[in-house]
Amino acid sequence: MPRRSEKNEVPPADDAQSTTSMAMALPDDDWLSSLRSELAKVQKETIARTGEDLQTRAEMNRRLLQDLWEIHNLFEDISVHLTMEPSQTIFATFTEFPHQWQFKETFDFASVKNFELKDRAPGWLGQALKIWYYTNKEGDPHLRMIYEWCEGETYHRYSGWMRVITQAVLYDEVVDKVSLTQFHHILKDLVTTWYASHLNHDPNHLTNHLRERYPKGTTQTKESFRAA
């Protein structure tokens, strides 16, 4: 049998090397960074049309994030766990968790539109403090703060068990007219009652207070966690 020339032998393919070479051969496509830039531009133009100052919103959001994180820590001190959105890991760096921290200067504070502290304690399902920005029909940017809780459950033929969620409207004002003094006065009233309710193991203490003191918001239904 004639001997095959070593010159014509083809070395076995290295799958990892082949994959890497193909990846390296792909064109440098920066469409994602371009998309982010365009979306940021659209956001700034939209806010500019409504007359809202990005710097003002950024400063307000820094204060809101600080307020909510400090409230979170006050409840942790009595072993009540609240979860926060946006997550503290996004906007803060910690030297000693959770009390010693500082803001990340690279974080885009003006981009935050929604804030939430959700109560995770047993028996407090569906209870949360929510703050968000919205634009009304006249095009004016507003800041709204509500507290919501579960009033109970109802059974629906096609959707099964649903939780009935009620809201109390704590604060709603045009962004340019937001008074931090008034905002903090209301927030203090809520947190003090919320805190006392946990110490007394009585969620009704808080919800009864909210019904008596603040206007009722929208009522919603959300899917229950139990089987139909």
N, C-alpha and C positions, 0 to 999 in steps of 0.2 A: 504494500500500500504506500503510495507516495506520501511523503511527509509534508504537512501543511506549513507554509512559510510563516515564521513568527511576525514578519512585517505586516501581514494581512490580518493579524488577530486584533479583534476589537475588545478593549477592556470592558468588563461588566459595568453596567450603569449604576451610579450611586444615586438612589432615590432622593436622599436628603439634599445632595449637591444639585441635582436636577431641579428640584422644587425651588431651591434658593435662587438658582440662575433665572428661572422663569419669573420669580417674584422681582428680582432685580431688573428684569427686562421690561417690566410694566412701566408705562409712562408716568411721570410725576404729575398726578392729578390732585390739585388742591381745591377741589370744588367744595369740600366741607368747610374749610376755613373761609372760602369766598361766600358760602351760604350764610355762615354765622355773621360775617360782616354785613351782609345785606339785611339780615333780620334785625341786627342791632341798629342799622340805619333806619329801617322802617319803624322800629320802636321809638327812636328819638324823634323822628318826624311826626309820628302820631301824638306823642306827648307834647311836642312843640305846638301842634294845632290846637290842643286843648288848653294851651297857656300854662302848662305845669312845668315847674322848674325841676330838672333832674337832680340838681344839687340839693334842693330842698327835700325832695323825696328821699334821697340817699341819707341825709342827716336824720330825717324822721324814722327811717327804717332802722338805722343804727340804734336809735333810742328804743324802738319797739322790740328789737331783738334782745337788747340788754334787759329790758323790763321782763320779758317773758322768760328768759333764762334764769334771772334771779328769782322769779316766782317759782319756776321749776325746782330750784334748789331749796327754797323754803319748804316745799311739800316733801322733798326727799328727806329733809331733816326729821320729819315725823313718819318716815317710811311709806309715803304715798307716792307711787310712781306715775309721773306724767310723761308723755312723749311729746316732742316738739318738732314742728315743721316750720321753716326749714331746719334740718338737723344742725345741731351745734358744731358738728365736725366740718360743716361747709363754711361757716363764717368765723369760726374762732380757733385759736390754738391755745393749748393748755400747758401750763408749767406744773400745775397740781390740780388734777380733776376732782371736783367740778368747780371749785371756787376761785382758783387763780388762773386767769385767762386774759386774752386780749384779742381784739379783732384782727382778722386777716386783711391787710391793706390791699391785697390783690383781689378781694371779693367785690363783685359788682352789687353794691347795696341798693342802688336805684332799680335793679331788675326784679327785686322781690315784690310780689303782688299779693301773696297769701301767707298768713301766719296762723298757727294752730297750737294749742295746748290741749291734748286729749287725756282724759282721766282713765287710767288703766286699773284702778283699784276694783276688787270684786264688789259687785252691787252697784257700780257706777257706770255700767255699760251705756255707751252712747252720749256721755257727757263730755262737752268740749267747749273751750273758748276759741272763737274764730274771729280773725280780723282780716279784712281784704279791701283792696281798691276796686272801684268800679266807676263807670261813666254813666250818668243819667241820660234821659232822653234829650236834654238840652245840651249835652256834650260836656257837662261839668264833671271833673274828677272828684269822687267822694271817697271818704274813709269810713268804713262801717265795722262795728264791733258787736258781736252777738254771743250769747251763751245758749247752747242747745242741750237738750236731754231727752231721754226716752220716756214717753208717757205710758207705755204699755205695748201690747201686741194685739193685732187683729188678724183674723183668718180670712183669706181671699180665695175664692174657688180656683182660680187659675194660677195664682202666684204663690199660694200657700201662706205661711205665717209671715207677717210684716210688722216691723217695729214702727210705731208712731213717734216721730221726732218733732218736738216743739222748740221754738226759739223765743228768746227774749232779746229785744233790740236794746243794747246798752248805749250805743253811740252811733250817730250818722251825721256827717258834716262834710261840706265842701272842703277839699284839701287846703285851700288857701286860708280858710277860716278855722282850721283845727286849733283848739286851745289845749295844749298839753296839761295845763292846770286842771281844766274840767275833765279831760280824758283820764288823768291819773286819779282824780277824785272818784270817778265811777269805777275805775279798775280796782282801787283800794277797797271800795264797798263790796265789790264782787269777791275779791280774794279773801277778805276778812270773813265773809259769810261762808264761802267755800271751805276755808280752812277749819272754821268752827264746826261745820257740818261733818267733816271727817273726824274731828276729835270726839264728836258726839255719836259717830257712826249712824248718822241720819241724813241721807240725801234729800229728804223732803224739807228739811230746814232751809236748804238753799233754794230749791225750786219754788217753795211757797213764797220766799222773800222776793224772788225774781218776778213771780206773777203779780205780786202786790205793788212792786216799785217800778217796773219797766213795761213798756208796750210789748204786746205779743207780736212776734214775727210770723213767718210762714210755717205751716205744718206740712211735714213731708213723711213719706213712708219709705222705709229701707228694709232690705231683706233680713229676715231673722236668722240666727245661727242654729236654731233648732230645726229638726226635721218636721215636715208637715204631718 
